[in-house]
Amino acid sequence: MIKIINCKNKNYKKKLIALLELRRSGKTVDTSIVPKILNDIKKNKQKAVLKWEKRLSKNNKIKTSKKEINQSIKDLDPKIKKAIDFSYLSIFRFHSLQKSKNIKFIDKYKNKIEYKNIPLQSVGIYCPSNLPSTLLMCAIPAKIARVKKIVVANPRINGKLNSAVMYAAKKCGVSNVISCGGAQAVGSLAYIQKVNKIVGPGSDYVTKAKKLVFGTVGTESFVAGPSEILVLADKNTDINQIGTSMVSQSEHGYESQSILVTKHKEIINNVKKNILYNLQNLPRKKIAFKSLKKHGLIILCKNDKQIIEVINECAPEHLEMNVSNYKKYLSQIFNAGSICIGRYTPMASTDYGLPGNNHTLPTMGSAKFSSGLNLNEYYKKISYVTLTKTGIDKLGKYVTYLSDFEGLEGHSISIKSRMRSK
């Protein structure tokens, strides 16, 4: 069921990269319809959103009302409300610590630079249909950053709003909710709601749509696509912990990826058996099975050096270090969205605000160059520059030397027009 790569083979790295790149390329899913949807929405606005929602999701209603949202919340199990309240507090507490300070610098001529954090005016949040945790992860940092307008796009399920997502939205003080999903939700946020930035994880269709609207609006500084986990295990790791972690990530969707990395060949068969056992009674068994068959990997390494190379090449969204001596690896692992350390830290707990880090993380190799969702995603940083009469007069000549060297004499003329000594 799961592909195995043995690093004893000389071409193991080539094979690994080929498998990773196939999934990252998007060629395993036909997303050719996405540009058509976006162009239609750009031209025909709400009429087009409704058309595609009806066609793809059997949804006839895009707008929501305060009354409908409140009615939906009434049906929510009190136990789920308490869980959302718990997650809210954990996420809020941790993300409040991420606030950046404004910077000011003044030189001896009283030339001044101020570097200020300016909240985005508006943000669109894509929230998959039944994931209130994702709404919390995306909306709480926006509220802390004081984003003025927050719009949530969340698909209906069988014509109904998701009561947990609506409760999470209300908890975050968000009342602007549109009920649509997929590329049409991204198109609506970009071309109708006209938000400054769109955040939130989604399917290959959502990921493709966000790439195409980038430039008209901003998106996260990473690819928030189908989820991933890499489990590092040794001969002492509890087999059931390995299996359940891989199954838990695979149930997200067909394009999710679960990878096991180990030096110990003797655990592989037991892990495979455990995965099949844990799949038996899983409600999303078919999804998880297909995900594991399509993208699941077990990588057998010869030594610690290979383990480090493999992890950094995979650059997983989530890394579980479920080994006896994780410290020997930590300082050499640079590419991962989040790292769960030790046997008592299942990645799944971090999806729900335990202990409070964000679960919207870089996928598809983007952990090589990006961090996960954080407060900085909701700010622009603007430089405010004030030069004094003395400052430009004393120091201006140095910058004119550079502008002349670069052949940009117009720059020099502009600078000299402010100088007394030219």
N, C-alpha and C positions, 0 to 999 in steps of 0.2 A: 504493500500500500504506500509506504513512504520511501522515497529515493534515498539511497545511501551513497555517500562519497567517502572513499578511503584515501586519506592523504598520503598513503604509501605510494600511490600512483603519481608519476612525475607530472602528469597533466591535470592534477586535481584542482589547481587554482583556476585554470582555464575553464574547466567544466563548471566549477562553482560560479564564476563570473558570468558564464553563459546562461546559467539557470536564473541567476539574480536579474540579469539584464532583460531576459525574456519577460519576466513579470513586471519589471519597472518600465518597460517600453509601452505597456498598455495593449500590446498586440494580442494578448490572451482574451481580451474583451473587445467587442465591436462597438466603439463609441462614435462611429461616423455620423450618427444622427444629431450629435450635440451641436455642431455649428449651425445646422438647419434650425434647431429649436431656438438658439440664441438670436439668430438673424431675424426670425419671425417675431420674437418678443421685442427686439430693438425697434422693429418697424410698426408692429400692431399692438404693442403693449399688453394691457390686461386681457384683451380678447384672445391673444395668442397664448397667454399663460393658461387660461381656462381651457382652451382647445387641447393643449398638450396634457394638461392634468386629466381631462376627461378620457383622452385616448390612452394614456400610459398608466394612470392610477385609478381610473373610474371615479374621480373626484369632481363633483359639480359645484363646489363652493370654496372660494379662495379667502374671502374676508371672514374675519371672526369678530364677535361682539363681546363686550364686557359681560353681558348676561350669559352668553354661551360658554365663555371661559369659566365663570363662577359656577354655573350648573355642572360643568364637567368636573370641577374640583370637588363638588359635593359627593361624587361617586367614588372618591379615592379612599382606599384603605388607610385608616389612621396610622397603622404601622409604617406605611410607605411615607406618610407625611413626616413622621418622626425621623425616619432614615434620611430624608431630604434635609430636614432641619440640622441633623448631625453633620452631614456632608457640607452643607452651607457654611457652618461655623468653622469647620476644619480648613476648608478652602479659603475662606475669607481671612482667617488668622494668618495663614502662611503667605498668601499673596499681598497682604498689607505690608509685610516686611520687605517687599520688593520695590517700594517707592524710591525713585531716584531723586537726588538733590540737584537743584540748579547750580550752575557753576558761574563764578565771576572772577575775572582777572583784570588787574589794573597795573600798567607799567609806570615807570618813573616820570613819564610825560603825561600821565593821566589818560592815556589811550585805554579804552575799556572794551572788553569782550564779555558778554553774558550769554550763557548757553542754557536755554530754558526748555523744560518739558511741557509741551502744549498738547492737551488732550485732543484726540480726533473728535470732530463734530458729530459724526454718525458712524455706526458699525452695524453690519448685518451678520447675524449668527445663523449658520446652517446647522440645524439639530436633527439628526436622524429620528425617525418616527417614534421610537419607544425608549429614548435615552435621555431621561431628565438629568443624569449625571453630566452629560455633555453640555447641556444648557448651563448648568452651574459653573462648569469649568470655563466656559466662554463668556458668560455674562458677569460673573463676580469681578474678574479683573477689570472689565469695562466700567463697572460701577465705581470701583476703587479709583480708577483713573479719571472719573468724572466725565465720561463720554455723554454728550447731551441726548443723543437719539440712538436708541437700540431697537433694531427690528429683528424679530425671530422668524425664520422660515422652518416650519415643522409639518410634515405630511400627515394627513388624516389616515386613520386605519378603519377601513370599512365605513367610511363616511363620518367617523367620529373623531373628535379631538382626543389627544392622549392626556388623561387627567393628571398624571404625574408630571409631565412636561409643563402643563398649564400651571400647576401648583409651584413648580420650580421657577417659572417665569414670574409669577406673582410675588414669590419670595424675593426675587431679585429686583422687583420694582419695574418689570418690563410688561407693558400692556399692548404694545404694537406687535401682533402676531399674524402672520399670513400662513394659511394652511396649504402648502404645496411642497413638493420635493424634487429631487433630481436636478437636472440641468435647468428646468423651468423655474425652480426656486432661485438658483443663482442668477438667471436672467432677470427675474423680477427684482431682486435686490440691487442688481447693477443698473438696470435701465428704467425701472419704474420707481423704486424706492430711492434710487440714486445715492446709496450710502457711500461713504469714503473708503470703507474697507469691508471685506467679507472674511469671516473666520469660521472654523468648524470643520470637523472631519466628515468624509463621505465616501461614496462608492467611486468607481472609476469614472462614471458619468459626471459626478459632482467635481471630481478632481480635474477632469478635462475641461469642464465649463469654467472653473476658476482660473485655469491657465489662459483660456481664451478671452476672458473679460479683464484680465490683468492689464493695467495701463489705463483703462476707463475707470477702474477702481483698484484699490490695493488688495492684496491677500496676505496671509501669513508669509513669513520669510522662509517657509519650508513646505514640503509636500505633505498635506494631511490626508493621505489616502487610506486604503485598506490596511487593517492592523497587522502587527508583527510581534513575534516574541522569539528570542533566542535563549535557550536554557543551557547553562554550563553545568555539567554534572560530573561526579567522579564515582568510584566504586562504593563509596559510603553514603551516597545520596539516596534518600527514600524514593523508590521506584514510583510509588503512587503520586508523590509530589511532582515528579517529572511529567508523568502521564497526564495528570489533571491540569497542569499548567499549559501543556500543548493543546489539550482538548478545549480548554477555556478560551484560548485565543482563536482557535479555528472556528468556533461557533459564531463568530462575528459575521462571517460571510465567505462566499466561495473564493474570493481573492485574498483572504487573510493568509498569513504565512507563519508556520511554527517550525522552529529549527532546534535540534538537539546537537550540542557540541560536547564531545568527550574523548578521553584517551583510552577509555576502558571498554574494550570490545565485548566483554562478558555481560554488560548490562543491556546491550542493544535489544536482544530478543525479548527480554523481560519488559522493557519499555514498550515495545510494539504490542505485546500481549496486553499490557495494562491499558494502553490507549484503546484497543478494541473493547476491553471490558468496560471502560468508562463511557464509551460511546453507546453502549447497549440501551440504556434507559434515558439518554439525553433527549429532551424535546426537540432540539435542533440537530439531531443526529445526522440527517442527510446533508445538511450544510457543512457541518464539521468534517464529515467523512470525505466529501468532495474537495474541501479545502486542503485536507491533509494529503489526499491522493494527488492533487494538482500541484501543490506548492510545498508540501511538507518535506523536510530534509533531516537526515541524520548524518553528521560529519564526524568521522573517526580520525582523530589527529594522532600523530606519533609522539609529540612532545609539547611543552608549554609554549615554545616559540610559535609553533603552528597554530595553537589555540588563539593566541593573541592576534596573529595575522588574519585568521579566519573571522574573528569577531569584528575587527576593525574594517575588514572588507565587507562584511554583511551590514554593518552599521545599523543594527536593529532598532526599531522603535522602543521596544522593551528588552532589557537584558536581565535575566535572573541568574545570579551567581550562587548557585546552590551546591557549593563545594566546601570541603573542610578548610582549605587554606586559600581564601579568596584574596588575601592581602598581596600575594605575590603577583597577581594579575592587575589589580586595580590601577596602579600608577601608569600602566602601559596601554590601557584601553582609553581611546580618545573618541570613538565614534559610537554613540548610543544616545537615544532620546532620554531614557531614564534607566537607572541601574538599581535593581532590587537585590539587597545583600543578605545572604544567610538563609537558612531553611525556614525561618518564621516570617519571611517577607514575600508572600505570593504577589505577583504582578496584579492579579485581579483585585486585590484590596486597594491598590492605588487608583483603580478606575473609579472608585466611589468615595474618594476623599479621606482615605486612611493611609497616610497621616495628613494629606492636604495638598500634595503636589499636583500639578496639572496633568491630565491624561491626554490632552491634545498635543501630540508629539510628532516629530519628523519621521516620515516613512519613506520607502522607495530609495533608500540610500542618502536621503537629504540630511541625516544626522551627521554626515561628514562635514557639513558646512553650516548647520543651523542648530538652534536650541528649540525647545518646545515652547508652547504658548506661555507668555509671561506678560507682566505689566507693560514692558517696553513696546509690545505690539500695539498698544492703544495710545501711544504718544507719538508726536513728531518732535524732533529736537531742532530748535531754531537758534541760530547765532544772531545776537544783537550787537552790532559793532559801532562804537563811537570813537572817532579820532579827534584829538584836539588840534588847535591851530599850531601849537608848538610841536605836537607829535608828528604831524604830516610834514612840517617844515624840516624837522631834524632827521627823520627817518625815511622820508619819501624817496630820496635819491637811490637808496638801496633797491627798492622795488622797480624803479625805472631802469636800473641796470639790467634786471632780469627781463622786463618787458621788451627792452631794445634787443637783447640777445635773442629772444624768441621771435623777433620780427613783427611785434605787435606795437607799432609806434603810436597807434591811437590810444592804447592804454597809457603810454608814457605821457602823452599830451593831456589826458584827463587827470592824471596824478599831478602833473606840474601846474595845472590850472588852479590848484589849491595851495601851492607852495609860494612862499615869498621869495626864497632863494632858489632859483631855477638853473 
